């Protein structure tokens, strides 16, 4: 047979693909006929291979096969092994990774290989063989008892009909108030898609791992005869491989996961759903800085299938897409549960009502009312730890991190000062390191301190805290939320982990304790995110019909700026008016979604070194239609003894920006510098 040359992508920091030579094995089998050759299956694009690379062996992916190569034969190396036991990754999947590599300006290998489970890329095939055997024994059912589909209201039914119409690629924006039954629209849309095609697969994305157990329970209850795969970074490697294989081989017809599931192999994908599409968690913040939401739209277009973006507070990019008719808009204006109404939002002016231990008298009274009627209260404070900083009143010393431009946060229960950026930990000093004063005081309040205050004010209440510190162990988040759902909690204090996706049946009071800081952030997206957070956490209240003798559901916002337009929009539950104002501001300021951006980041031991590199980078390339801003230090300038600066590049044309960045990166790689740099397309944190 003719000699074959394979172009193989490897997970290396290099841009190019590597050419290898493949020779069919020559061994023979059987003792009856020594000339009986082993059947040889030619390698195919999408197969995994083991190849020599330097002094080691690596697993790569075959991208293409050719009969000629420009590489001299003397320099060619043979492929060590072809993983023919695994069905090749599809051409559509390879095209997806190629698009992501091109758009986000990364080498193909750095996109394709990290998207695969770690055990799949092992040099030995023990894990793969074990996963395939487990999958072969796995039934296509679960032990859950099927639940009937509830009747939909008119708005919900219209949304399901629109999503499941056989119109090919259509991006749907499902805009519904909190509690309007978006999940039920998803489930009934999934049901219709699966009924239309007996091989169809559906992908459902959620922004955070802690939202998967609740969604998984809904899916298993509704589809007991359907195999479900769950994919997220919190899974053990063997478990993740098994679920990935089920999706890759078409056994799993529903795939539920966080952003990494967007790059999973699903050969029969017919519908993509992105829940809470506005959430910044869909943007990867290291390595390949991709947006799972944006890739979902591209993948839907590639496969000519519908994609649903659901949110009570859509991103301005998606909202503008609906206003310009690029997205089909479905609106759910009423709560799905009969007699369940949106909570009343009230503003507490901290200039008039002075708080004690962070709680105003009106809020304390509101919590007491809920305790008397066995209802739950939720206090939202997006700041974990006991206090943001420990300070000395005598000399002004504060607990600063020695490695970051950040303070060490007081964690009283652990007797530690901890940096939430680099992980540095110190014991709480017995006296001020500067002047020796032993009377050190915590400044500000985190969730731990608020938990302590609530326990003191309401000694008979069951006070419970949910944040990243209390849910560090595997399974602890699911167990914590289960306690709340079971009614074993009277007062819940939590960070943004509790703000979205959870359906607390007995919750009638929500309080936002310290939201003002985001009003004055230099990040132009801060107000958009704050409004989304407050709308989402407000929506946890009043999701069921008011019980007889119970309290009206309400939201109390403690603020020093009661006249701010954001809070007025919140009181009116008026996302549309708020979004209209923000879009006008963005258009006037020429910011996304009316402008496209790329961000060059530089890291060095000294800030000036990073700034100098960025200045040189700005001067080394010019292009018509490109705006190059001045280099500036990043908001968090120093992390783990590394100084960081950034350079923002903008253009009104996405193709022009892409063309510029591709050429620019090539030039940057020729610059001799010890500065570590990276380019991010469509940055969300500036």
VEXDREN-2710 file (C-alpha; in Angstrom, 1 decimal):
% VEXDREN-2710
k/r/px/py/pz
1/UNK/0.0/0.0/0.0
2/UNK/1.1/3.6/-0.5
3/UNK/3.0/5.3/2.3
4/UNK/0.8/7.7/4.4
5/UNK/1.8/10.9/6.1
6/UNK/-0.3/12.0/9.0
7/UNK/-0.6/15.6/10.2
8/UNK/-1.0/15.4/14.0
9/UNK/-2.0/18.0/16.5
10/UNK/-0.2/17.8/19.9
11/UNK/-0.8/19.7/23.1
12/UNK/2.3/21.8/22.8
13/UNK/3.0/25.6/23.0
14/UNK/3.9/25.5/19.3
15/UNK/1.6/26.7/16.5
16/UNK/2.4/24.2/13.8
17/UNK/1.0/20.7/13.3
18/UNK/3.5/17.9/13.0
19/UNK/4.0/15.4/10.2
20/UNK/4.6/11.8/11.0
21/UNK/4.9/8.6/8.8
22/UNK/2.5/5.7/9.3
23/UNK/3.6/2.2/8.3
24/UNK/1.2/-0.7/8.5
25/UNK/2.2/-3.4/11.0
26/UNK/3.9/-6.5/9.4
27/UNK/3.3/-9.1/12.1
28/UNK/1.3/-12.3/11.3
29/UNK/-1.1/-14.3/13.4
30/UNK/-2.4/-17.9/13.5
31/UNK/-0.3/-21.1/13.3
32/UNK/-2.4/-22.7/10.5
33/UNK/-1.2/-20.3/7.8
34/UNK/2.0/-18.4/8.5
35/UNK/1.2/-16.1/5.5
36/UNK/-2.2/-14.9/7.0
37/UNK/-1.7/-11.2/7.7
38/UNK/-3.5/-9.2/10.3
39/UNK/-6.3/-7.1/8.8
40/UNK/-5.0/-3.5/8.8
41/UNK/-7.3/-0.6/9.2
42/UNK/-5.9/2.6/7.8
43/UNK/-5.7/5.6/10.2
44/UNK/-8.4/8.1/9.9
45/UNK/-8.8/11.8/10.8
46/UNK/-10.0/12.2/14.4
47/UNK/-8.2/9.1/15.7
48/UNK/-5.9/9.3/18.7
49/UNK/-2.3/8.3/18.1
50/UNK/0.9/7.8/20.2
51/UNK/3.9/9.5/18.7
52/UNK/7.5/10.2/19.7
53/UNK/8.2/13.9/20.5
54/UNK/11.7/14.7/21.6
55/UNK/12.7/12.2/24.3
56/UNK/9.1/11.4/25.2
57/UNK/6.0/10.0/23.8
58/UNK/2.7/12.0/23.5
59/UNK/-0.8/11.4/22.5
60/UNK/-2.1/13.4/19.6
61/UNK/-5.0/13.6/17.2
62/UNK/-4.8/12.9/13.5
63/UNK/-6.0/16.1/11.7
64/UNK/-5.4/15.0/8.1
65/UNK/-3.8/12.3/6.0
66/UNK/-1.7/13.0/2.9
67/UNK/0.3/11.0/0.4
68/UNK/3.1/13.6/0.2
69/UNK/4.9/15.8/2.7
70/UNK/7.3/18.7/2.6
71/UNK/9.3/17.3/5.5
72/UNK/12.4/15.4/4.4
73/UNK/11.9/11.6/4.8
74/UNK/15.2/11.4/6.8
75/UNK/13.6/13.6/9.5
76/UNK/10.3/11.8/9.6
77/UNK/9.3/9.7/12.6
78/UNK/6.9/6.8/12.7
79/UNK/3.7/6.8/14.6
80/UNK/4.1/4.5/17.6
81/UNK/0.5/3.4/17.8
82/UNK/-3.0/4.2/16.5
83/UNK/-5.9/4.0/19.0
84/UNK/-8.2/2.1/16.6
85/UNK/-10.3/0.8/19.4
86/UNK/-12.0/4.2/19.8
87/UNK/-14.4/5.6/17.2
88/UNK/-12.7/8.6/15.6
89/UNK/-13.7/12.1/16.5
90/UNK/-16.0/13.4/13.8
91/UNK/-15.1/15.9/11.1
92/UNK/-17.7/18.3/12.7
93/UNK/-15.8/18.1/16.0
94/UNK/-12.5/18.7/14.3
95/UNK/-14.0/21.7/12.5
96/UNK/-15.3/23.0/15.9
97/UNK/-11.8/22.9/17.5
98/UNK/-10.3/24.4/14.4
99/UNK/-12.7/27.3/14.5
100/UNK/-12.0/27.8/18.2
101/UNK/-8.3/27.7/17.6
102/UNK/-8.6/30.3/14.7
103/UNK/-11.0/32.6/16.5
104/UNK/-9.3/32.6/19.9
105/UNK/-5.8/32.7/18.2
106/UNK/-4.5/29.5/19.8
107/UNK/-2.6/26.5/18.4
108/UNK/-5.0/23.7/17.4
109/UNK/-3.4/21.2/19.7
110/UNK/-4.0/23.5/22.7
111/UNK/-7.7/23.5/21.9
112/UNK/-8.4/19.9/20.9
113/UNK/-6.3/17.9/23.4
114/UNK/-7.4/19.7/26.6
115/UNK/-11.0/19.2/25.5
116/UNK/-10.6/15.4/26.0
117/UNK/-10.7/13.5/29.3
118/UNK/-7.3/13.1/30.9
119/UNK/-7.5/9.3/31.1
120/UNK/-8.2/9.2/27.3
121/UNK/-4.8/10.8/26.7
122/UNK/-2.8/8.4/28.8
123/UNK/-0.1/6.5/27.0
124/UNK/-1.4/3.2/28.3
125/UNK/-5.0/2.2/27.2
126/UNK/-6.0/0.6/30.6
127/UNK/-8.3/3.5/31.5
128/UNK/-9.9/3.5/28.0
129/UNK/-10.4/-0.2/28.0
130/UNK/-12.0/-0.1/31.4
131/UNK/-14.3/2.7/30.4
132/UNK/-15.4/0.9/27.3
133/UNK/-16.2/-2.2/29.3
134/UNK/-18.2/-0.3/31.9
135/UNK/-20.1/1.5/29.2
136/UNK/-21.0/-1.8/27.5
137/UNK/-22.5/-3.1/30.7
138/UNK/-24.4/0.2/31.4
139/UNK/-28.1/0.2/30.8
140/UNK/-30.0/3.0/29.1
141/UNK/-32.2/3.7/32.1
142/UNK/-32.2/4.9/35.7
143/UNK/-34.2/4.0/38.7
144/UNK/-36.2/7.3/38.9
145/UNK/-39.9/7.1/38.5
146/UNK/-41.1/9.1/35.5
147/UNK/-43.0/12.3/36.3
148/UNK/-45.7/13.6/34.1
149/UNK/-45.2/16.8/32.0
150/UNK/-47.1/19.7/33.6
151/UNK/-49.4/21.8/31.5
152/UNK/-47.7/24.8/30.1
153/UNK/-49.1/28.3/30.1
154/UNK/-49.6/30.0/26.7
155/UNK/-46.2/31.8/26.8
156/UNK/-44.3/28.6/27.7
157/UNK/-46.1/26.6/25.0
158/UNK/-45.3/29.3/22.4
159/UNK/-41.7/29.1/23.4
160/UNK/-41.6/25.3/23.1
161/UNK/-43.3/25.4/19.7
162/UNK/-40.8/28.0/18.4
163/UNK/-37.7/26.1/19.6
164/UNK/-38.8/22.7/18.2
165/UNK/-40.0/23.9/14.8
166/UNK/-38.0/22.2/12.1
167/UNK/-36.4/25.5/10.9
168/UNK/-32.7/24.5/11.2
169/UNK/-30.3/26.9/12.8
170/UNK/-32.2/29.4/14.9
171/UNK/-30.8/31.2/18.0
172/UNK/-33.6/31.6/20.5
173/UNK/-33.4/34.1/23.4
174/UNK/-35.7/32.8/26.1
175/UNK/-36.2/35.9/28.3
176/UNK/-38.3/35.0/31.4
177/UNK/-38.7/36.5/34.8
178/UNK/-37.3/34.4/37.6
179/UNK/-39.7/31.5/38.4
180/UNK/-41.4/31.8/35.0
181/UNK/-40.7/28.1/34.2
182/UNK/-37.8/28.3/31.8
183/UNK/-36.6/24.9/33.0
184/UNK/-39.9/23.4/32.0
185/UNK/-39.6/25.0/28.6
186/UNK/-36.2/23.3/28.3
187/UNK/-37.4/19.9/29.4
188/UNK/-40.5/19.8/27.1
189/UNK/-38.4/21.1/24.2
190/UNK/-35.9/18.3/24.9
191/UNK/-38.7/15.8/24.9
192/UNK/-40.0/16.8/21.5
193/UNK/-36.5/16.8/20.0
194/UNK/-35.8/13.3/21.3
195/UNK/-39.2/12.1/20.0
196/UNK/-38.5/13.5/16.5
197/UNK/-35.2/11.6/16.1
198/UNK/-34.4/8.3/17.9
199/UNK/-30.7/9.0/17.8
200/UNK/-30.9/12.7/18.7
201/UNK/-28.6/14.2/21.4
202/UNK/-29.3/17.3/23.4
203/UNK/-26.7/19.4/25.3
204/UNK/-27.7/21.5/28.3
205/UNK/-25.2/23.9/29.7
206/UNK/-25.3/25.4/33.2
207/UNK/-22.8/28.0/34.5
208/UNK/-21.7/26.4/37.7
209/UNK/-21.1/22.9/39.1
210/UNK/-23.4/23.3/42.0
211/UNK/-26.3/23.8/39.7
212/UNK/-25.9/20.3/38.1
213/UNK/-27.4/18.1/40.9
214/UNK/-30.8/19.9/40.8
215/UNK/-30.9/19.9/37.0
216/UNK/-29.8/16.3/36.9
217/UNK/-32.7/15.3/39.2
218/UNK/-35.2/17.1/37.0
219/UNK/-33.8/15.3/33.9
220/UNK/-33.7/11.8/35.5
221/UNK/-37.3/12.2/36.8
222/UNK/-38.6/13.3/33.4
223/UNK/-36.6/10.9/31.2
224/UNK/-36.0/7.6/33.1
225/UNK/-35.5/5.6/29.9
226/UNK/-32.8/8.0/28.6
227/UNK/-29.1/7.8/29.4
228/UNK/-27.7/11.0/30.9
229/UNK/-24.1/12.1/30.8
230/UNK/-22.8/14.8/33.2
231/UNK/-19.6/16.6/32.4
232/UNK/-17.8/19.1/34.6
233/UNK/-14.4/19.6/36.2
234/UNK/-15.4/18.4/39.6
235/UNK/-15.7/14.8/38.5
236/UNK/-13.2/12.1/39.1
237/UNK/-11.2/11.3/36.0
238/UNK/-12.5/7.8/35.6
239/UNK/-16.1/9.0/36.0
240/UNK/-15.5/11.8/33.5
241/UNK/-14.1/9.4/30.9
242/UNK/-17.1/7.1/31.2
243/UNK/-19.6/10.0/30.7
244/UNK/-17.5/11.4/27.8
245/UNK/-17.5/8.0/26.1
246/UNK/-21.3/7.7/26.5
247/UNK/-21.7/11.0/24.7
248/UNK/-19.0/10.3/22.1
249/UNK/-20.5/6.9/21.2
250/UNK/-24.0/8.3/21.0
251/UNK/-25.2/6.2/24.0
252/UNK/-26.0/9.3/26.1
253/UNK/-28.8/11.3/24.5
254/UNK/-28.9/14.1/27.1
255/UNK/-25.6/15.7/28.1
256/UNK/-25.6/18.1/31.0
257/UNK/-22.5/20.1/31.9
258/UNK/-20.6/23.3/32.6
259/UNK/-18.6/25.2/29.9
260/UNK/-16.2/22.3/29.2
261/UNK/-19.1/20.2/28.0
262/UNK/-19.3/22.6/25.0
263/UNK/-16.2/20.9/23.5
264/UNK/-17.4/17.3/24.1
265/UNK/-17.9/14.9/21.2
266/UNK/-21.6/14.4/20.4
267/UNK/-22.2/12.9/17.0
268/UNK/-26.0/13.3/16.9
269/UNK/-26.4/16.7/18.5
270/UNK/-29.8/18.3/17.6
271/UNK/-30.4/21.0/20.3
272/UNK/-28.2/23.1/22.5
273/UNK/-29.5/24.9/25.6
274/UNK/-27.5/27.5/27.5
275/UNK/-29.1/28.2/30.9
276/UNK/-28.3/31.6/32.6
277/UNK/-26.6/32.6/29.4
278/UNK/-25.5/35.9/30.8
279/UNK/-23.3/34.3/33.4
280/UNK/-19.6/35.3/33.1
281/UNK/-18.7/31.7/34.2
282/UNK/-19.2/30.7/30.6
283/UNK/-16.0/32.5/29.7
284/UNK/-12.8/30.4/30.4
285/UNK/-10.3/32.6/32.2
286/UNK/-7.1/30.6/31.6
287/UNK/-5.5/28.7/28.8
288/UNK/-7.9/28.8/25.9
289/UNK/-10.1/31.8/26.9
290/UNK/-13.2/30.7/25.1
291/UNK/-16.8/31.6/25.6
292/UNK/-19.0/28.5/25.8
293/UNK/-22.1/30.5/25.0
294/UNK/-20.5/31.9/21.8
295/UNK/-19.2/28.5/20.7
296/UNK/-22.7/27.1/21.3
297/UNK/-24.1/29.5/18.8
298/UNK/-21.3/28.7/16.3
299/UNK/-21.8/24.9/16.8
300/UNK/-25.6/25.3/16.3
301/UNK/-24.9/27.1/13.0
302/UNK/-22.4/24.5/11.9
303/UNK/-24.9/21.7/12.6
304/UNK/-28.0/23.6/11.4
305/UNK/-29.8/23.1/14.7
306/UNK/-31.6/25.4/17.2
307/UNK/-29.8/26.9/20.2
308/UNK/-31.6/28.3/23.2
309/UNK/-30.1/31.1/25.4
310/UNK/-32.2/31.4/28.6
311/UNK/-32.0/34.1/31.2
312/UNK/-34.0/36.5/33.4
313/UNK/-31.3/39.0/32.8
314/UNK/-29.8/38.4/29.3
315/UNK/-26.3/39.6/28.5
316/UNK/-26.4/42.9/26.6
317/UNK/-24.8/41.1/23.6
318/UNK/-27.7/38.6/23.5
319/UNK/-30.3/41.3/24.1
320/UNK/-29.0/43.4/21.3
321/UNK/-29.1/40.3/19.1
322/UNK/-32.8/40.0/19.9
323/UNK/-33.5/43.7/19.3
324/UNK/-31.8/43.5/15.9
325/UNK/-33.8/40.3/15.0
326/UNK/-30.7/38.1/14.8
327/UNK/-32.1/36.1/17.6
328/UNK/-35.7/34.9/18.0
329/UNK/-37.1/36.3/21.2
330/UNK/-39.6/34.4/23.4
331/UNK/-40.8/36.1/26.5
332/UNK/-42.2/34.6/29.8
333/UNK/-43.6/37.5/31.8
334/UNK/-45.4/35.6/34.5
335/UNK/-44.4/33.1/37.1
336/UNK/-45.3/29.6/36.2
337/UNK/-46.8/28.6/39.6
338/UNK/-50.3/29.7/40.0
339/UNK/-50.7/32.7/42.4
340/UNK/-46.9/33.0/42.8
341/UNK/-45.9/36.6/42.2
342/UNK/-42.7/38.5/42.0
343/UNK/-41.5/39.8/45.4
344/UNK/-41.8/43.4/46.4
345/UNK/-38.4/45.1/46.3
346/UNK/-37.8/47.7/48.9
347/UNK/-34.8/50.0/49.5
348/UNK/-33.3/50.6/52.9
349/UNK/-31.4/53.9/53.1
350/UNK/-28.3/53.3/55.3
351/UNK/-27.8/57.0/55.8
352/UNK/-31.2/57.1/57.6
353/UNK/-31.4/53.6/59.1
354/UNK/-28.2/52.8/60.9
355/UNK/-27.2/49.1/60.9
356/UNK/-26.0/47.1/63.9
357/UNK/-23.7/44.2/63.0
358/UNK/-24.5/44.9/59.4
359/UNK/-28.3/44.6/59.8
360/UNK/-30.8/47.4/60.0
361/UNK/-33.7/47.3/62.4
362/UNK/-36.2/46.9/59.5
363/UNK/-34.3/43.9/58.2
364/UNK/-34.1/42.3/61.7
365/UNK/-37.9/42.7/62.1
366/UNK/-38.5/41.2/58.7
367/UNK/-36.4/38.1/59.6
368/UNK/-38.3/37.7/62.9
369/UNK/-41.6/37.7/61.0
370/UNK/-40.3/34.8/58.8
371/UNK/-39.2/32.8/61.9
372/UNK/-42.6/33.2/63.4
373/UNK/-44.3/31.7/60.4
374/UNK/-41.6/29.0/59.7
375/UNK/-40.5/30.7/56.5
376/UNK/-37.0/31.0/55.2
377/UNK/-34.8/34.1/54.8
378/UNK/-31.8/34.5/52.5
379/UNK/-29.1/37.1/53.1
380/UNK/-26.9/37.7/50.1
381/UNK/-23.4/39.0/50.8
382/UNK/-20.9/38.4/48.0
383/UNK/-17.8/38.4/50.2
384/UNK/-16.6/35.3/51.9
385/UNK/-14.4/35.0/55.0
386/UNK/-14.9/36.6/58.4
387/UNK/-13.8/40.2/57.4
388/UNK/-12.1/41.6/54.4
389/UNK/-9.1/42.9/56.4
390/UNK/-7.6/43.0/59.9
391/UNK/-6.4/46.4/61.0
392/UNK/-4.6/48.3/63.8
393/UNK/-6.3/51.5/65.0
394/UNK/-3.1/52.7/66.6
395/UNK/-0.8/52.9/63.6
396/UNK/-3.0/52.1/60.6
397/UNK/-1.4/48.7/59.8
398/UNK/-3.7/46.5/57.7
399/UNK/-3.2/42.8/56.8
400/UNK/-1.9/43.1/53.3
401/UNK/-0.7/40.2/51.2
402/UNK/3.1/40.4/50.6
403/UNK/2.7/38.8/47.2
404/UNK/-0.4/40.6/45.8
405/UNK/-2.0/44.0/45.6
406/UNK/-4.7/42.6/47.9
407/UNK/-5.5/42.3/51.5
408/UNK/-5.3/39.1/53.5
409/UNK/-8.9/38.1/54.5
410/UNK/-9.6/37.1/58.0
411/UNK/-10.9/33.6/58.4
412/UNK/-11.6/33.5/62.1
413/UNK/-12.7/29.9/62.4
414/UNK/-9.4/28.7/60.9
415/UNK/-7.3/31.3/62.9
416/UNK/-5.8/32.3/59.5
417/UNK/-5.3/35.3/57.3
418/UNK/-5.7/34.1/53.7
419/UNK/-5.2/35.7/50.3
420/UNK/-8.0/34.8/48.0
421/UNK/-5.8/35.4/44.9
422/UNK/-2.5/33.6/45.5
423/UNK/-3.4/31.3/48.4
424/UNK/-0.9/32.8/50.9
425/UNK/-1.9/31.9/54.5
426/UNK/-0.6/33.3/57.8
427/UNK/-1.6/32.8/61.4
428/UNK/-3.5/35.7/62.9
429/UNK/-0.9/37.8/64.7
430/UNK/-1.3/38.3/68.5
431/UNK/-0.2/41.9/68.1
432/UNK/0.4/44.5/65.5
433/UNK/3.5/43.7/63.5
434/UNK/4.3/47.4/63.2
435/UNK/3.6/48.9/66.7
436/UNK/2.9/45.9/69.0
437/UNK/-0.8/46.9/69.7
438/UNK/-2.7/43.8/70.8
439/UNK/-6.1/45.3/70.0
440/UNK/-6.4/44.4/66.3
441/UNK/-9.9/44.8/64.8
442/UNK/-11.6/43.2/61.8
443/UNK/-12.9/45.7/59.3
444/UNK/-16.0/45.0/57.2
445/UNK/-18.0/41.9/57.1
446/UNK/-17.8/38.6/55.3
447/UNK/-20.2/35.7/55.3
448/UNK/-18.5/34.1/58.3
449/UNK/-18.9/37.2/60.5
450/UNK/-22.5/37.7/59.3
451/UNK/-23.2/34.1/60.2
452/UNK/-21.8/34.7/63.7
453/UNK/-23.9/37.9/64.1
454/UNK/-27.1/36.2/63.0
455/UNK/-26.6/33.4/65.4
456/UNK/-26.2/35.9/68.2
457/UNK/-29.3/37.9/67.2
458/UNK/-31.5/34.8/66.6
459/UNK/-30.1/32.2/69.0
460/UNK/-33.0/29.8/68.4
461/UNK/-32.9/30.0/64.6
462/UNK/-31.1/27.5/62.3
463/UNK/-28.5/29.7/60.6
464/UNK/-26.6/28.2/57.7
465/UNK/-23.8/29.5/55.5
466/UNK/-23.1/28.5/51.9
467/UNK/-19.9/29.8/50.2
468/UNK/-16.7/28.6/48.6
469/UNK/-15.2/27.9/52.1
470/UNK/-18.1/25.9/53.4
471/UNK/-18.4/23.7/50.3
472/UNK/-14.8/22.9/49.6
473/UNK/-15.2/19.1/49.9
474/UNK/-16.7/17.1/47.0
475/UNK/-20.5/16.7/47.4
476/UNK/-20.7/19.3/50.2
477/UNK/-22.4/21.9/48.0
478/UNK/-25.2/19.4/47.0
479/UNK/-25.6/18.4/50.6
480/UNK/-25.8/22.0/51.7
481/UNK/-28.5/22.9/49.2
482/UNK/-30.4/19.8/50.1
483/UNK/-30.6/21.0/53.7
484/UNK/-32.1/24.2/52.6
485/UNK/-34.6/22.5/50.3
486/UNK/-35.6/20.1/53.1
487/UNK/-36.5/23.0/55.4
488/UNK/-33.6/22.4/57.8
489/UNK/-32.5/26.0/57.6
490/UNK/-34.3/29.1/58.8
491/UNK/-31.7/31.8/57.8
492/UNK/-29.3/31.2/54.9
493/UNK/-26.3/33.5/54.4
494/UNK/-24.4/33.1/51.1
495/UNK/-22.4/34.5/48.2
496/UNK/-23.3/34.3/44.5
497/UNK/-23.5/30.5/44.8
498/UNK/-27.0/30.9/46.2
499/UNK/-28.1/33.6/43.8
500/UNK/-29.3/31.6/40.8
501/UNK/-31.0/28.4/39.7
502/UNK/-32.2/27.2/43.1
503/UNK/-35.9/26.8/43.8
504/UNK/-36.4/27.3/47.5
505/UNK/-40.0/26.6/48.3
506/UNK/-40.3/28.2/51.7
507/UNK/-38.2/31.3/51.0
508/UNK/-40.1/34.6/51.3
509/UNK/-37.4/37.1/52.3
510/UNK/-34.2/38.1/50.5
511/UNK/-31.8/40.8/51.7
512/UNK/-28.8/42.2/49.8
513/UNK/-26.4/43.5/52.4
514/UNK/-23.5/45.2/50.7
515/UNK/-24.1/45.7/46.9
516/UNK/-22.8/49.3/46.6
517/UNK/-19.2/48.6/45.8
518/UNK/-20.0/47.4/42.2
519/UNK/-21.7/50.8/41.4
520/UNK/-18.3/52.5/41.2
521/UNK/-16.1/49.9/39.6
522/UNK/-13.9/50.8/36.7
523/UNK/-15.1/47.7/34.9
524/UNK/-17.8/48.9/32.5
525/UNK/-19.6/45.6/32.9
526/UNK/-19.9/45.9/36.7
527/UNK/-23.4/47.5/36.8
528/UNK/-24.7/44.9/34.3
529/UNK/-23.4/42.1/36.5
530/UNK/-24.7/43.7/39.7
531/UNK/-28.2/44.1/38.3
532/UNK/-28.1/40.5/37.1
533/UNK/-27.0/39.3/40.5
534/UNK/-29.6/41.2/42.4
535/UNK/-32.4/40.2/40.0
536/UNK/-31.3/36.6/40.2
537/UNK/-31.1/36.5/44.0
538/UNK/-34.3/38.4/44.3
539/UNK/-36.0/35.8/42.2
540/UNK/-35.3/33.1/44.9
541/UNK/-38.2/34.6/46.9
542/UNK/-41.9/33.9/46.4
543/UNK/-41.5/31.1/43.9
544/UNK/-44.6/29.3/45.3
545/UNK/-48.1/30.5/46.0
546/UNK/-48.4/32.5/49.3
547/UNK/-49.7/30.2/52.0
548/UNK/-52.6/31.3/54.2
549/UNK/-51.3/33.4/57.1
550/UNK/-47.9/33.7/55.5
551/UNK/-45.9/36.8/54.7
552/UNK/-45.7/38.6/51.4
553/UNK/-42.4/37.8/49.6
554/UNK/-40.1/40.8/49.7
555/UNK/-36.6/41.8/48.9
556/UNK/-34.7/44.4/51.0
557/UNK/-31.7/46.1/49.6
558/UNK/-29.4/48.0/52.1
559/UNK/-27.7/50.8/50.3
560/UNK/-26.2/54.3/50.7
561/UNK/-27.3/55.3/47.2
562/UNK/-31.1/54.7/47.2
563/UNK/-31.6/57.0/44.2
564/UNK/-29.3/55.1/41.9
565/UNK/-31.1/54.2/38.6
566/UNK/-30.1/50.5/39.0
567/UNK/-32.1/50.2/42.2
568/UNK/-35.1/51.9/40.7
569/UNK/-35.0/49.4/37.8
570/UNK/-34.7/46.6/40.3
571/UNK/-37.7/47.7/42.3
572/UNK/-39.8/47.8/39.1
573/UNK/-38.4/44.3/37.9
574/UNK/-37.7/46.2/34.7
575/UNK/-34.8/44.6/32.9
576/UNK/-35.8/46.0/29.6
577/UNK/-35.6/49.6/30.7
578/UNK/-32.3/49.0/32.4
579/UNK/-30.9/47.3/29.4
580/UNK/-32.1/50.1/27.1
581/UNK/-30.2/52.7/29.1
582/UNK/-27.0/50.6/29.3
583/UNK/-27.1/49.9/25.5
584/UNK/-27.4/53.6/24.9
585/UNK/-24.4/54.2/27.1
586/UNK/-22.4/51.5/25.4
587/UNK/-23.2/52.8/22.0
588/UNK/-22.2/56.3/22.9
589/UNK/-18.9/55.1/24.5
590/UNK/-18.3/52.6/21.6
591/UNK/-18.1/49.6/23.9
592/UNK/-19.3/46.0/23.3
593/UNK/-21.7/44.9/21.8
594/UNK/-21.0/47.8/19.4
595/UNK/-17.3/47.4/19.4
596/UNK/-15.0/44.3/19.3
597/UNK/-12.1/43.9/21.6
598/UNK/-8.9/42.0/22.2
599/UNK/-6.7/42.3/25.2
600/UNK/-2.9/41.8/25.4
601/UNK/-1.8/40.9/28.9
602/UNK/1.8/41.0/30.0
603/UNK/3.4/39.6/33.2
604/UNK/6.8/40.4/34.6
605/UNK/8.8/40.6/37.8
606/UNK/8.6/44.4/37.6
607/UNK/5.6/46.5/36.4
608/UNK/7.7/48.8/34.3
609/UNK/9.0/45.8/32.4
610/UNK/5.5/44.7/31.5
611/UNK/4.5/48.3/30.5
612/UNK/7.6/48.7/28.3
613/UNK/6.8/45.4/26.5
614/UNK/3.2/46.6/25.8
615/UNK/4.4/49.9/24.5
616/UNK/6.8/48.1/22.1
617/UNK/4.0/45.8/21.1
618/UNK/1.7/48.7/20.4
619/UNK/4.3/50.3/18.1
620/UNK/5.3/47.2/16.2
621/UNK/2.1/46.8/14.2
622/UNK/-0.4/49.1/12.6
623/UNK/-3.7/48.4/10.8
624/UNK/-6.5/50.5/9.4
625/UNK/-9.6/50.5/11.5
626/UNK/-7.8/49.4/14.7
627/UNK/-7.7/51.5/17.9
628/UNK/-4.7/50.8/20.2
629/UNK/-5.2/52.1/23.7
630/UNK/-2.4/53.0/26.1
631/UNK/-0.9/50.2/28.3
632/UNK/-2.1/50.3/31.9
633/UNK/-1.6/48.2/35.0
634/UNK/-4.3/45.7/35.6
635/UNK/-6.8/46.3/38.4
636/UNK/-5.2/43.6/40.4
637/UNK/-1.7/44.6/39.5
638/UNK/0.4/42.1/41.4
639/UNK/-0.5/38.4/42.0
640/UNK/1.9/35.9/43.5
641/UNK/4.9/38.3/43.0
642/UNK/4.1/38.8/39.4
643/UNK/3.2/42.3/38.1
644/UNK/0.6/42.5/35.4
645/UNK/-0.4/45.1/32.8
646/UNK/-2.7/45.2/29.8
647/UNK/-3.2/46.7/26.4
648/UNK/-6.7/47.0/24.9
649/UNK/-7.2/46.8/21.2
650/UNK/-10.6/47.7/19.6
651/UNK/-12.3/47.7/16.2
652/UNK/-15.8/48.3/14.9
653/UNK/-15.2/45.3/12.5
654/UNK/-14.7/41.8/13.9
655/UNK/-13.0/40.5/10.7
656/UNK/-10.6/43.4/10.8
657/UNK/-9.7/42.8/14.4
658/UNK/-9.2/39.1/13.8
659/UNK/-6.9/39.8/10.8
660/UNK/-4.9/42.3/12.8
661/UNK/-4.5/40.1/15.9
662/UNK/-3.4/37.1/13.8
663/UNK/-0.7/39.1/12.1
664/UNK/0.2/40.9/15.4
665/UNK/0.7/37.6/17.3
666/UNK/3.2/36.5/14.7
667/UNK/5.1/39.8/15.2
668/UNK/5.0/39.5/19.0
669/UNK/6.6/36.1/18.8
670/UNK/9.6/37.6/17.2
671/UNK/10.1/40.1/20.0
672/UNK/12.9/39.1/22.4
673/UNK/11.6/39.6/25.9
674/UNK/11.4/37.7/29.2
675/UNK/7.8/39.0/29.6
676/UNK/5.1/36.4/29.6
677/UNK/2.2/37.5/27.4
678/UNK/-1.2/36.3/26.2
679/UNK/-3.9/37.6/23.9
680/UNK/-7.6/37.3/24.8
681/UNK/-10.4/37.7/22.3
682/UNK/-13.7/39.2/23.5
683/UNK/-12.4/39.8/27.1
684/UNK/-15.0/40.1/29.8
685/UNK/-12.8/41.3/32.6
686/UNK/-10.9/44.5/31.9
END
